[in-house]
């Protein structure tokens, strides 16, 4: 959480497993990337850099590694421009990838919808723990879309894809954010991200909507003749 809050160049996405915040796509993504029996933090910015880190033993290295990666040169720039219709809970994300120098590879695009401020228990944490940056939806599934960018992309050309997603009623729209990313698949299962762009949806969008409605309602006066108030 502190890495995400203090570094605008780093995007954090948390995948849950074996609990109510887990998704099948997230589980498939995890098992595809990680070797059997190895538990590591996956760095979206450059997952390969974290491949040998044990979660508890090397947690203090994550911030420095992420900051270092954020300053490296990447062949592609990505933007994820979201628009939100709050009344209909419709989210659209226009993802654009543009290569700044010639490169070749097995490129994929994807977009994630994240939610923060979720009040649920957490092992080794207090009862008032809030889950932040939880991956609610991988819009191109666990594997991403490999058809948007050719194996030898042209410099200066925009490669684009638009995502549409209906936000479930139990997601708080003011706690949502999106991540757009372009990455390579290497050696079959090793995924190294080349570019990530994030956008917070808090306070954005057209129209209004009620995210959470209290069940403690009062109607008055009772009985009434001309009007009543709720």
Buried (B, 14 or more C-beta within 10 A) or exposed (E): EEBBEEBEEBBBBBBBEEEEBBBEBBBBBBEBBBEEEEEBBBBBBBBBBBBEBEEEEBEEEBBEBBBEBBEEEBBBBBBBBBBBBBEEBBBEBBBBBBBEEEBEBEBBBBBBBBBBEBEEEEEEEEEEBEBBBBBBBBBBBBBBBBEBBEEEBEEEEEBEBEBEBEBEEEBBBBBBBBBBBBBBBEEEEBBBBBBBBBBBBEEBBEEEBEBEEEEEEEEEEEEEEEEEEE
